[in-house]
């Protein structure tokens, strides 16, 4: 299954670990995972310009359009981008799954 991760990046100090762990877990289940934390713009999350944010968000929307599922990480509601991605997935008929950590 082709999966896109979504969740807070700017509001999550350890987003690289959170997204990385989720991607690793899903890949271990045999899925193909697009992890937005791997984008060059994500590395600059705390200082990203509006233009860099838009580039990253466009890429995520492209990936969502090709995905079977959008997997949403905890605390996604604090992220304007994640809320938009959930909306886009819903409009495109892409299944949305909210991931909880044990």
N, C-alpha and C positions, 0 to 999 in steps of 0.2 A: 504494500500500500504506500502511496506517496503522501507524505505528511509535511505540513508546514507548522512550525512552532510560532506561538504568539505569546506576548506577555510584556511586562514592564522592563524596560532597559534603563532609561534615565533615572527612574525612581528606585532602582534595585542596585545597591552598591556591589553585590557579588553576582551580577547578571551573567557574567561569563561562566561561572561555575553552575549556576542554576540552569541556564539554557544548555550548557555542555552536558550536564548530568542527564537531563531529560532527553537530549538527542541520543546520547549513548544508550540509554535504557530502551528507547524505541528502535534504534538500529539493531540492538541485541535481539529484539523480537522479529527482526527480518524486514523492517520497513526502510524505505528511502526517506531521509529526513532533510528538509531545508531548515537550517538554523540561522536566523537573521543575526544572531550574535557573531557569526563568522564574517559578516560583511565588513569591509574596511571602515565604513561610516560608524559601525557599532563601537569600534575601538576608540572612537572620539566622542562617545555618547555624552560625556559631561560638557564638551565644548563644541558639539556639532552645530554648524550653522543651519539655518532654515533650509537652504538649498541642499545640504548634505542629507538632512532628515527626509526631504522630499524624494531624493534619489533612492534612499533606502526603502522608503514606503512604497514607491512605485515598483521596485523589485519584488517586495513582499506581495503586493497585489498581483503581479504577474505569476508568482509562484502559487498563490492561493487559487488562481484561475485554473491551474493545471493539477491541483491537488485533489486527493480523495477525501482528505480530512484536515481540519485545522485543529491542532492540539493547543489549548490555551492553558498557560501556567498560572499558578496562584497569584492573587493580587492584581490581576489584569485590569481590573476596573480603574486603577489609578493611572493607567496609560491611555492617553488620547489615541495613540496609534493602534494599540491592541483593541480598544473599543471599536475603532474604524474597521480593523481587520475582521472582527467578529461580525460586524454588519455586512461587510463585503462577502464574506463566506456565506452568510445567510441568504443574501440576495442572489448569489451564484448557485445555490443549492449544494454547497460543499458542507459535508457533515462537520459539526463542531463538537469537540469533546473537551471537557474541562478536567485537566489533570490535577489530581490531589497527591500530595506527598505523604507517605506514611511516617 
